[in-house]
């Protein structure tokens, strides 16, 4: 099963001119997931996932956003957030980093304050720049933290990508450019024209309605159309939803394939560039920094020539493993085995006056 991520709320604090959910001409809605629905999705998804949290609105407009992030960590996932950044105060940043978030992606489509206000109405570019500076400072404490900019390309910015890259250099770790979608299923400002259509990859996205969708296209489509056939998290597991999506996609006679997929161009997300970069007709990522290198700690058995080496260490992964170990130990302490073991320890202490538990073998 491939995980798409969690979009928890339709409510937004700004109005972006290209947004089908909360733009100037969009039908704005207010659906928001309950904590129980989010936890069910997280716990029924195999642990260890890169778990994206966003919204068809703004994720941090969800009053339970911090609880959702903590629930993801508790379930053994690695949460990251996609946000418009307008609510990223130092206080909020401190909280999400303390929870365990190590990847923050901010949607920004302009590098001039006036143009930013026109694109993302109600927002200020200065707020983003302040947040990026504060996040950069926090790398001293969280060296594995990565901050990225997501940039939708318009007709008047598609040729300015190099200028945008230089603007963000020294401020963030990467700039991710993407083509602009319109009319739900169509795209403009693509990076290249694919020679032939390719297959899509099914995922499981949890929507603010509680329904699960197989792809980004359906996430947009469901905002304006009746999609009662989409499985609901209250009634279906993510794995069951995934199997259903794959079955529909593989059936050329299904309504899904004939009436939705046949009209859709979102397949360009998987139309890879032949240069081997991993970029696609839809997406281009430009890395501005390298992953943090954590020095190897020397020990008595460390070879002298190896002491100076550094390796990339996923500190967040280590944190998750530690939390899982603590949870396992806590569960063991409530088991009958542990109770019997404790009884034997008490008897030995009374008979021999020792606290050395290693002498008791069960």
C-alpha positions as CSV (number, residue, x, y, z in Angstrom):
1,X,0.0,0.0,0.0
2,X,1.3,3.4,-0.9
3,X,0.5,6.3,1.5
4,X,-0.6,9.7,0.0
5,X,-0.9,11.6,3.3
6,X,-3.5,13.4,5.4
7,X,-5.4,16.6,4.4
8,X,-7.2,17.4,7.6
9,X,-9.2,20.6,6.9
10,X,-10.8,22.6,4.1
11,X,-10.6,25.8,6.1
12,X,-7.9,28.3,4.9
13,X,-6.6,31.7,6.2
14,X,-5.8,33.1,2.8
15,X,-7.1,32.9,-0.8
16,X,-4.7,31.9,-3.6
17,X,-5.7,32.9,-7.1
18,X,-5.1,29.4,-8.5
19,X,-6.7,27.4,-5.7
20,X,-9.8,25.3,-6.6
21,X,-10.6,25.0,-2.9
22,X,-10.3,28.5,-1.4
23,X,-9.5,30.7,-4.3
24,X,-11.4,34.0,-5.1
25,X,-14.0,32.1,-7.3
26,X,-13.9,28.8,-5.4
27,X,-16.8,27.3,-3.4
28,X,-15.3,27.4,0.1
29,X,-16.1,24.6,2.5
30,X,-15.3,23.8,6.2
31,X,-14.9,20.1,6.5
32,X,-12.4,19.0,9.1
33,X,-11.3,15.5,10.2
34,X,-11.8,14.4,13.8
35,X,-8.8,13.3,15.9
36,X,-10.3,9.8,16.0
37,X,-10.4,9.6,12.2
38,X,-6.8,10.7,11.8
39,X,-5.6,8.2,14.5
40,X,-7.5,5.4,12.8
41,X,-5.7,6.2,9.5
42,X,-2.3,6.5,11.1
43,X,-2.6,3.3,13.1
44,X,-4.0,1.2,10.2
45,X,-1.1,2.3,8.0
46,X,2.2,0.3,8.2
47,X,4.6,2.2,10.5
48,X,7.7,4.0,9.2
49,X,5.9,6.1,6.5
50,X,6.8,9.6,5.4
51,X,3.5,11.0,6.5
52,X,2.5,14.3,4.9
53,X,0.1,16.6,6.6
54,X,-1.6,19.3,4.7
55,X,-5.1,20.6,3.9
56,X,-7.2,21.4,1.0
57,X,-7.2,24.5,3.2
58,X,-4.3,25.4,5.6
59,X,-3.2,22.5,7.9
60,X,-2.5,24.8,10.9
61,X,-6.1,26.2,10.8
62,X,-7.0,22.8,12.1
63,X,-7.3,23.2,15.9
64,X,-6.0,19.6,16.4
65,X,-3.0,20.0,14.0
66,X,-0.4,19.5,16.8
67,X,-2.2,16.5,18.2
68,X,-2.3,15.0,14.7
69,X,1.5,15.4,14.4
70,X,2.0,13.8,17.8
71,X,-0.3,10.9,16.8
72,X,1.8,10.3,13.7
73,X,5.0,10.0,15.8
74,X,3.2,7.8,18.3
75,X,2.2,5.5,15.4
76,X,5.8,5.2,14.3
77,X,5.6,7.6,11.3
78,X,7.8,10.5,10.2
79,X,5.5,13.5,9.8
80,X,6.2,16.4,7.5
81,X,4.0,19.5,6.9
82,X,3.0,21.4,3.8
83,X,1.8,24.9,4.8
84,X,1.3,28.4,3.3
85,X,3.5,29.5,6.2
86,X,1.5,32.4,7.4
87,X,1.0,30.9,10.8
88,X,4.6,29.8,11.3
89,X,5.5,31.8,14.4
90,X,8.6,30.9,16.4
91,X,6.3,29.4,19.1
92,X,4.5,27.1,16.6
93,X,7.8,26.1,15.0
94,X,9.2,25.2,18.4
95,X,6.2,23.0,19.1
96,X,6.3,21.1,15.8
97,X,10.0,20.5,16.1
98,X,9.7,19.3,19.6
99,X,7.0,16.8,18.5
100,X,9.4,15.4,15.8
101,X,8.7,17.2,12.5
102,X,11.9,17.4,10.5
103,X,10.6,18.5,7.1
104,X,8.7,21.7,6.5
105,X,7.5,22.6,3.0
106,X,6.1,26.1,2.4
107,X,4.1,27.1,-0.6
108,X,5.4,30.3,-2.1
109,X,5.0,31.4,-5.8
110,X,6.5,34.9,-5.8
111,X,9.7,36.6,-4.6
112,X,8.4,40.1,-4.6
113,X,6.1,41.3,-1.8
114,X,3.6,42.9,-4.0
115,X,3.3,40.0,-6.4
116,X,3.1,37.6,-3.5
117,X,0.0,39.5,-2.2
118,X,-1.6,39.3,-5.6
119,X,-1.1,35.5,-5.8
120,X,-1.7,34.6,-2.2
121,X,-4.3,37.1,-1.1
122,X,-4.3,37.8,2.6
123,X,-0.6,36.7,3.0
124,X,2.7,38.5,3.4
125,X,6.0,37.3,2.0
126,X,7.8,38.9,5.0
127,X,6.1,36.3,7.3
128,X,7.6,33.5,5.2
129,X,11.1,35.0,5.2
130,X,11.0,35.4,9.0
131,X,9.8,31.8,9.4
132,X,12.6,30.5,7.1
133,X,15.2,32.5,9.1
134,X,14.0,31.1,12.4
135,X,13.9,27.6,11.0
136,X,17.5,28.0,9.8
137,X,18.5,29.0,13.3
138,X,16.9,25.8,14.7
139,X,19.3,23.6,12.6
140,X,21.9,24.1,15.3
141,X,19.5,22.1,17.6
142,X,18.0,19.9,14.9
143,X,20.7,19.3,12.3
144,X,18.4,16.9,10.3
145,X,15.7,19.6,9.8
146,X,15.0,20.4,6.1
147,X,13.0,23.3,4.8
148,X,11.7,23.4,1.2
149,X,9.8,25.9,-0.9
150,X,7.0,24.6,-3.2
151,X,6.5,26.9,-6.1
152,X,3.6,26.7,-8.7
153,X,4.8,28.1,-12.0
154,X,2.7,30.6,-14.0
155,X,3.1,31.9,-17.5
156,X,5.0,34.9,-16.2
157,X,7.3,32.9,-13.8
158,X,8.1,29.7,-15.7
159,X,11.1,31.4,-17.3
160,X,12.3,32.9,-14.0
161,X,13.2,29.6,-12.2
162,X,16.9,30.4,-12.0
163,X,16.1,33.8,-10.4
164,X,13.8,32.1,-7.9
165,X,16.5,29.5,-7.0
166,X,19.1,32.3,-6.3
167,X,16.6,34.2,-4.2
168,X,16.0,31.1,-1.9
169,X,19.7,30.0,-1.8
170,X,21.0,30.4,1.7
171,X,17.5,30.5,3.1
172,X,16.1,27.0,2.5
173,X,17.3,23.5,1.5
174,X,15.4,23.0,-1.7
175,X,13.0,24.7,-4.2
176,X,10.4,22.4,-5.7
177,X,8.7,23.7,-8.9
178,X,5.5,22.3,-10.2
179,X,3.2,22.9,-13.3
180,X,-0.1,24.6,-12.7
181,X,-3.3,22.6,-13.0
182,X,-6.5,24.1,-14.3
183,X,-10.1,22.8,-15.0
184,X,-9.3,20.0,-12.5
185,X,-7.6,17.6,-15.0
186,X,-5.4,19.8,-17.2
187,X,-1.9,21.3,-16.9
188,X,0.1,24.3,-18.2
189,X,3.7,25.4,-17.8
190,X,4.9,21.8,-17.9
191,X,8.7,21.1,-18.0
192,X,8.5,19.0,-21.1
193,X,5.8,17.3,-23.3
194,X,5.8,13.5,-22.7
195,X,5.9,11.4,-25.8
196,X,3.3,9.0,-24.6
197,X,0.9,8.4,-21.7
198,X,2.1,6.4,-18.8
199,X,0.4,4.7,-15.9
200,X,-0.5,6.4,-12.7
201,X,0.5,5.2,-9.2
202,X,-2.4,4.7,-6.8
203,X,-2.1,6.0,-3.2
204,X,-4.4,6.5,-0.3
205,X,-5.1,10.1,0.7
206,X,-7.3,10.9,3.7
207,X,-9.5,13.8,2.9
208,X,-11.2,16.4,5.2
209,X,-14.5,14.7,4.5
210,X,-13.3,11.4,6.0
211,X,-13.3,9.8,2.5
212,X,-10.1,8.4,1.0
213,X,-8.9,9.2,-2.5
214,X,-6.5,7.4,-4.8
215,X,-4.7,10.5,-6.3
216,X,-4.4,14.3,-6.3
217,X,-6.8,14.5,-9.2
218,X,-9.6,12.9,-7.2
219,X,-8.8,15.2,-4.3
220,X,-9.6,18.2,-6.5
221,X,-12.5,16.4,-8.4
222,X,-14.4,15.5,-5.2
223,X,-14.6,19.1,-4.1
224,X,-17.2,19.8,-6.8
225,X,-18.7,16.4,-7.6
226,X,-20.6,13.6,-5.9
227,X,-18.2,10.9,-5.0
228,X,-20.2,8.8,-2.6
229,X,-18.4,5.7,-4.0
230,X,-15.1,6.8,-2.4
231,X,-14.4,4.6,0.8
232,X,-14.7,6.3,4.2
233,X,-12.2,6.0,7.0
234,X,-15.0,5.3,9.5
235,X,-16.0,2.2,7.6
236,X,-12.9,1.1,5.7
237,X,-9.2,0.5,6.4
238,X,-6.6,2.3,4.2
239,X,-5.4,-1.1,2.9
240,X,-8.9,-2.0,1.8
241,X,-9.3,1.4,0.1
242,X,-6.0,0.9,-1.7
243,X,-7.0,-2.6,-3.0
244,X,-10.3,-1.1,-4.2
245,X,-8.5,1.8,-6.0
246,X,-6.0,-0.6,-7.7
247,X,-8.9,-2.8,-8.8
248,X,-10.8,0.1,-10.3
249,X,-7.7,1.4,-12.1
250,X,-6.8,-1.9,-13.5
251,X,-10.3,-2.5,-14.9
252,X,-10.5,-0.6,-18.3
253,X,-14.3,-0.9,-18.1
254,X,-14.8,0.7,-14.7
255,X,-16.5,4.1,-14.5
256,X,-13.4,5.4,-12.8
257,X,-11.2,4.6,-15.8
258,X,-13.8,5.5,-18.5
259,X,-15.3,8.7,-17.0
260,X,-12.4,10.1,-14.9
261,X,-9.0,8.7,-15.9
262,X,-9.7,9.1,-19.6
263,X,-10.1,12.9,-19.1
264,X,-7.2,13.3,-16.7
265,X,-3.7,14.5,-17.4
266,X,-2.3,14.1,-13.8
267,X,-0.4,11.1,-15.1
268,X,2.3,13.6,-16.1
269,X,3.4,13.4,-12.4
270,X,5.0,10.1,-13.3
271,X,6.3,11.0,-16.7
272,X,10.0,11.0,-15.7
273,X,12.7,13.1,-17.4
274,X,15.2,11.1,-19.3
275,X,18.1,12.8,-17.7
276,X,17.8,10.5,-14.7
277,X,17.2,13.3,-12.2
278,X,13.9,11.9,-11.0
279,X,12.1,15.0,-12.1
280,X,9.0,14.8,-14.2
281,X,6.9,16.8,-16.7
282,X,5.0,18.0,-13.6
283,X,7.7,18.5,-11.0
284,X,11.3,19.7,-10.7
285,X,13.2,19.7,-7.4
286,X,16.4,21.8,-7.0
287,X,18.5,20.9,-3.9
288,X,20.3,23.8,-2.4
289,X,22.0,22.0,0.5
290,X,23.2,18.5,1.3
291,X,21.7,16.3,4.1
292,X,23.3,16.9,7.5
293,X,26.4,14.8,8.3
294,X,26.7,13.6,11.9
295,X,30.3,12.7,12.9
296,X,30.9,9.1,13.9
297,X,31.6,8.8,17.6
298,X,35.0,7.1,18.2
299,X,35.2,4.0,20.4
300,X,38.0,1.7,21.5
301,X,37.4,-0.4,18.5
302,X,37.1,2.4,15.9
303,X,39.9,2.3,13.3
304,X,42.0,5.5,13.5
305,X,41.5,6.4,9.9
306,X,37.7,6.1,10.3
307,X,37.4,8.6,13.2
308,X,37.3,11.6,10.9
309,X,34.5,10.1,8.7
310,X,31.0,11.4,8.8
311,X,27.8,9.6,7.9
312,X,24.3,10.8,7.2
313,X,22.1,9.8,10.2
314,X,18.3,10.0,10.3
315,X,17.9,11.4,13.8
316,X,14.1,11.4,13.5
317,X,14.2,7.7,12.6
318,X,16.3,7.0,15.8
319,X,13.8,9.0,17.8
320,X,10.9,6.9,16.5
321,X,12.7,3.6,17.2
322,X,13.4,4.8,20.8
323,X,9.7,5.7,21.3
324,X,8.7,2.3,19.9
325,X,11.1,0.6,22.3
326,X,9.6,2.5,25.2
327,X,6.1,1.5,24.1
328,X,7.2,-2.2,23.9
329,X,8.7,-2.1,27.4
330,X,5.6,-0.4,28.8
331,X,3.4,-3.1,27.3
332,X,5.6,-5.9,28.7
333,X,5.3,-4.5,32.2
334,X,1.5,-5.0,32.1
335,X,1.9,-8.6,30.9
336,X,1.4,-11.7,33.1
337,X,5.0,-12.7,32.3
338,X,6.3,-9.5,33.9
339,X,4.1,-10.0,36.9
340,X,5.4,-13.5,37.4
341,X,9.0,-12.3,37.0
342,X,8.4,-9.5,39.5
343,X,7.1,-12.1,42.0
344,X,10.3,-14.1,41.6
345,X,12.4,-11.0,42.1
346,X,10.6,-10.2,45.3
347,X,11.1,-13.7,46.7
348,X,14.8,-13.7,45.9
349,X,15.2,-10.3,47.5
350,X,13.6,-11.6,50.7
351,X,15.7,-14.8,50.7
352,X,19.1,-13.4,49.6
353,X,18.8,-9.7,50.1
354,X,19.9,-8.8,46.5
355,X,18.8,-6.3,44.0
356,X,20.7,-7.9,41.1
357,X,17.9,-9.0,38.8
358,X,20.4,-10.5,36.3
359,X,20.8,-13.5,38.7
360,X,17.2,-14.5,38.1
361,X,16.7,-16.5,34.9
362,X,13.2,-17.3,33.7
